[in-house]
Every structure is written in C-alpha cells, then in structure tokens.
Amino acid sequence: GEIGGIDSYVGLVDIHAVYAGDPSALVRAAYLNGKPFMYQEGLYENEHGTTAVDLESQALITYLGGGLVGHTYGSCPLWFFSNATTWCNTQSAPFNTWQNNLNSPGSIGVGNVGKLMRSRSWRSMVPDYSNSTVLSAKNSDIFYRAAAREANGETVMVWARDTTPVTVDLRRVHGPLAHAWWYSPANGTSTDLGNFSTTGPLSFIPRASRLVLVLDDASLGLAAPGTTTYSFAPDTTAPT
C-alpha cells in the first residue's frame, strides 16, 4: 500500500511504500503505521531544480526514519526511456548519455549513503522521532535533519544538510566514550573527530554542508563509516 497515495488495498499487503510529497512527514507516518516500508518515489535528479543534496536528504530521511526496506533513486532522462528534451537537460554531461549518467552527482551520493548504512548495524537503527537523542532543531520536509540511534546505543547517525550545529545527548551512545566522525555522501570520505566522553549533551559544528555525523561506541573499534560491511551475528532463528 502507499502512504500518501492509493491506499484502497492497504490492508492486503505486508510492505508499504511512501510516494512523493513531504518526505519527513510521510516517512514518519509510514514508520508509525508499524509495517515495513520503502521510499517508492519522490524527487528525481535533473528535474524541477532538484539538487544532489535533495537526493541525499531523501535517502537519509528514509533510512534514518525507519524505511529499512529500501529507497529508490531516479534520474532524467533515464526514467523517461526516451529523448525527454522538453522535460530535463539532455545536452550536458552527465545527462547526455546513460553511461555518463552512471556517474551523476545524485547517483554517486545515494550510492555512498548505501555504503554508510551497510557499514553500521542498520537493521536495529531506531528513528529519533522522540528527540531524545538529538536535542537541536530538526526542521521539516526535504530539509529535515533526520537522526537515528541503534537500539543498544552502538551507533547514532544525524544528517547535517547544512552547517547548523548538531547537539546530541552523548549519554545515548553506549560506553564511556563516543567515537565521532563526519561522513560525506558526496564523495564517500570521512573525517575522524576523535573520542568524546558520553556524559551529556555536546554540539558538533559541521565543517561543511551535506555531512552525516556518526557517533559510535568507541570500545567496538568500528572502522571509518562507509569503508566496511557490518558483520551481523548469525540468525539462529532462521529455518534450516
């Protein structure tokens, strides 16, 4: 069924989908609905003034908002399956050929968001809709500064779309020290900020826009965000 769209068969399906509109409100509504959901469709690259940061926001609002089934990314003219000269720019790289489009800013950005999520315990990330972990303002719509905490406090992630300071209650990170990083979806690189005592609120000032603040339980020694694939314990409940 669709959250924000056709819902006449919503009771017949096990997975919901968010469709267009205000991503922060729709993703939250889908999460509170209680069924697994994905972000089916929203802003497309190279259309209507959509920027790379909008596409990264859309992905992170989904994943940090509880949409762990997945997120889709679209780019014009690829989705058009035709020339689409009146719909979007098809004359300039990287949108002039499908080969070039594979290296578009949006494609790279959302790919790096995927690397970030796979490098941490994404299955047990819980959205911070209660504002108990991030104490600074989160804004709304595509400007929403999404945040999530791993259920046991292993990791906290906060999307910093702009350079407004991010205030986190470090007591929500497990262990005596939090290892802090800035991660850039734009190029997949991270900056190691070192360790901080988990004794109370602390503000982090992004050095640039389009960064994700990653706070880990330092005792786990997790690698830099986006560089490894998280190793989950074997599922002993799965059928053999």
C-alpha positions as CSV (number, residue, x, y, z in Angstrom):
1,G,0.0,0.0,0.0
2,E,1.1,3.6,-0.4
3,I,1.5,6.2,2.4
4,G,0.3,9.4,0.8
5,G,-1.1,7.7,-2.3
6,I,-3.5,4.9,-3.3
7,D,-4.5,3.0,-0.1
8,S,-7.6,1.1,-1.1
9,Y,-5.6,-2.2,-0.7
10,V,-3.5,-1.1,2.2
11,G,-4.8,-3.9,4.4
12,L,-3.8,-6.6,1.9
13,V,-0.1,-6.0,1.7
14,D,2.8,-6.5,4.1
15,I,5.1,-3.8,2.8
16,H,4.1,-0.1,2.5
17,A,5.5,2.5,0.1
18,V,6.0,6.2,0.5
19,Y,5.1,8.2,-2.6
20,A,6.1,11.8,-3.3
21,G,5.1,14.7,-1.1
22,D,6.7,15.8,2.2
23,P,9.3,13.1,2.8
24,S,9.7,13.8,6.5
25,A,6.0,13.6,7.3
26,L,5.3,10.7,5.0
27,V,8.2,8.6,6.2
28,R,7.3,9.2,9.8
29,A,3.6,8.3,9.1
30,A,4.8,5.1,7.4
31,Y,7.0,4.2,10.4
32,L,4.3,4.8,12.9
33,N,1.9,2.6,10.9
34,G,4.0,-0.3,12.0
35,K,4.6,-2.2,8.7
36,P,7.9,-2.3,6.9
37,F,8.1,0.3,4.2
38,M,10.2,1.7,1.4
39,Y,10.5,5.1,-0.3
40,Q,9.0,4.4,-3.7
41,E,9.2,7.7,-5.5
42,G,9.9,11.3,-4.9
43,L,12.3,13.9,-6.3
44,Y,14.2,12.9,-9.4
45,E,17.7,14.2,-10.4
46,N,17.9,16.7,-13.2
47,E,14.3,17.8,-12.8
48,H,12.5,20.7,-11.2
49,G,15.6,22.2,-9.7
50,T,16.3,19.1,-7.6
51,T,19.9,19.2,-6.2
52,A,22.3,16.4,-5.1
53,V,21.7,17.4,-1.5
54,D,17.9,17.0,-2.0
55,L,18.5,13.4,-3.2
56,E,20.9,12.6,-0.3
57,S,18.3,14.1,2.0
58,Q,15.5,12.0,0.5
59,A,17.6,8.8,1.0
60,L,18.7,9.6,4.6
61,I,15.3,10.8,5.7
62,T,14.1,7.3,4.6
63,Y,16.8,5.2,6.1
64,L,17.2,7.1,9.4
65,G,13.4,7.4,9.5
66,G,12.8,3.7,9.6
67,G,12.4,2.9,5.9
68,L,14.7,-0.1,6.0
69,V,13.1,-2.0,3.1
70,G,14.8,0.4,0.7
71,H,14.8,3.6,-1.2
72,T,14.6,4.3,-4.9
73,Y,16.5,6.9,-6.9
74,G,15.6,8.3,-10.3
75,S,17.3,10.5,-12.8
76,C,16.0,12.2,-16.0
77,P,16.3,11.2,-18.9
78,L,16.9,7.6,-17.8
79,W,13.5,7.1,-16.3
80,F,11.9,8.6,-19.4
81,F,13.3,5.9,-21.7
82,S,13.4,8.5,-24.5
83,N,14.8,11.8,-25.5
84,A,12.9,13.9,-22.9
85,T,14.4,17.1,-24.3
86,T,11.4,19.1,-23.0
87,W,11.4,17.5,-19.6
88,C,15.1,17.9,-18.5
89,N,18.5,18.7,-19.6
90,T,19.8,16.1,-22.0
91,Q,22.5,18.1,-23.7
92,S,25.2,18.4,-21.0
93,A,27.2,15.7,-19.2
94,P,26.5,13.7,-17.1
95,F,22.9,13.7,-18.5
96,N,23.7,13.4,-22.2
97,T,24.3,9.6,-22.2
98,W,23.2,6.8,-19.9
99,Q,26.8,5.9,-19.5
100,N,27.7,9.3,-18.2
101,N,24.6,9.3,-16.0
102,L,26.0,6.5,-14.0
103,N,28.5,9.0,-12.6
104,S,26.0,11.8,-11.9
105,P,26.2,13.6,-8.5
106,G,22.9,12.0,-7.4
107,S,23.9,8.5,-8.4
108,I,27.2,8.9,-6.5
109,G,25.6,10.5,-3.5
110,V,22.9,7.9,-2.9
111,G,25.4,5.1,-3.6
112,N,27.6,6.5,-0.8
113,V,24.6,6.7,1.5
114,G,24.2,3.0,0.9
115,K,27.8,2.3,1.8
116,L,27.3,4.3,5.0
117,M,24.3,2.4,6.1
118,R,25.8,-1.0,5.3
119,S,28.9,-0.2,7.4
120,R,26.8,0.0,10.6
121,S,24.1,-2.0,12.4
122,W,21.4,-0.7,10.1
123,R,18.9,-3.4,11.0
124,S,18.4,-2.1,14.5
125,M,18.5,1.6,13.9
126,V,15.6,3.4,15.5
127,P,14.4,6.9,14.3
128,D,14.8,9.7,16.8
129,Y,11.3,11.0,16.5
130,S,11.1,11.5,20.2
131,N,14.0,14.0,20.0
132,S,15.6,12.2,23.0
133,T,19.0,11.7,21.2
134,V,19.3,14.9,19.1
135,L,18.4,17.9,21.1
136,S,18.8,20.6,18.3
137,A,16.1,21.5,15.9
138,K,15.4,19.1,13.0
139,N,13.4,21.2,10.6
140,S,10.9,19.6,8.2
141,D,10.1,18.4,4.7
142,I,13.2,17.9,2.5
143,F,15.2,20.0,4.9
144,Y,14.6,17.5,7.7
145,R,17.8,16.7,9.7
146,A,17.0,13.0,10.2
147,A,18.6,11.1,13.1
148,A,18.5,7.5,14.4
149,R,20.1,5.5,17.2
150,E,21.0,1.8,17.1
151,A,18.7,0.1,19.7
152,N,21.5,-0.6,22.1
153,G,23.3,2.7,21.7
154,E,26.1,1.2,19.5
155,T,25.8,4.0,16.9
156,V,24.0,7.3,16.4
157,M,23.6,9.0,13.0
158,V,22.5,12.5,12.3
159,W,22.1,14.1,8.8
160,A,23.5,17.6,8.7
161,R,22.2,19.0,5.4
162,D,23.7,22.4,6.3
163,T,26.2,23.9,8.7
164,T,23.8,24.4,11.6
165,P,25.3,22.9,14.8
166,V,24.0,19.5,15.8
167,T,23.5,18.9,19.5
168,V,23.5,15.3,20.7
169,D,22.9,13.8,24.1
170,L,26.0,11.6,24.2
171,R,24.5,9.6,27.1
172,R,22.5,7.9,24.4
173,V,25.7,6.3,23.0
174,H,26.7,3.2,24.8
175,G,30.0,3.0,26.7
176,P,32.2,5.7,28.3
177,L,33.4,7.2,25.0
178,A,31.8,8.0,21.7
179,H,34.0,7.9,18.6
180,A,32.8,10.7,16.3
181,W,33.0,11.0,12.5
182,W,31.8,13.3,9.8
183,Y,30.8,11.3,6.6
184,S,30.3,12.9,3.2
185,P,27.8,11.2,0.9
186,A,29.1,13.5,-1.9
187,N,32.5,11.6,-2.1
188,G,32.3,8.8,0.4
189,T,35.1,10.2,2.7
190,S,35.0,10.6,6.4
191,T,36.8,12.8,9.0
192,D,37.8,11.3,12.3
193,L,36.9,13.7,15.1
194,G,38.2,11.5,17.9
195,N,36.6,10.4,21.2
196,F,34.2,12.2,23.5
197,S,33.0,11.4,27.0
198,T,29.4,10.2,27.0
199,T,28.4,12.3,30.0
200,G,25.8,14.7,28.5
201,P,24.9,17.0,25.5
202,L,27.5,18.1,23.1
203,S,27.3,20.3,20.0
204,F,29.1,19.4,16.8
205,I,29.5,22.1,14.1
206,P,29.6,20.7,10.6
207,R,32.7,21.9,8.7
208,A,30.6,22.0,5.5
209,S,27.0,21.1,4.4
210,R,26.0,17.6,3.3
211,L,27.6,15.6,6.1
212,V,26.4,12.8,8.3
213,L,27.5,12.8,12.0
214,V,28.3,9.3,13.1
215,L,28.8,8.5,16.7
216,D,30.0,5.0,17.7
217,D,30.6,3.2,21.0
218,A,34.4,3.7,20.9
219,S,35.0,0.3,22.6
220,L,33.8,-1.5,19.5
221,G,36.6,-0.1,17.3
222,L,34.4,0.2,14.2
223,A,36.1,1.2,11.0
224,A,35.5,4.5,9.3
225,P,32.0,4.9,8.1
226,G,31.3,3.6,4.6
227,T,34.6,1.6,4.4
228,T,33.4,-1.9,5.5
229,T,30.3,-4.0,5.6
230,Y,28.9,-4.6,9.1
231,S,29.1,-8.2,10.3
232,F,25.9,-9.3,11.8
233,A,25.6,-12.3,14.2
234,P,24.2,-15.4,12.5
235,D,20.4,-15.6,12.7
236,T,19.8,-18.7,14.8
237,T,16.0,-18.3,14.4
238,A,16.1,-18.8,10.6
239,P,14.8,-22.2,9.3
240,T,17.5,-24.7,8.2
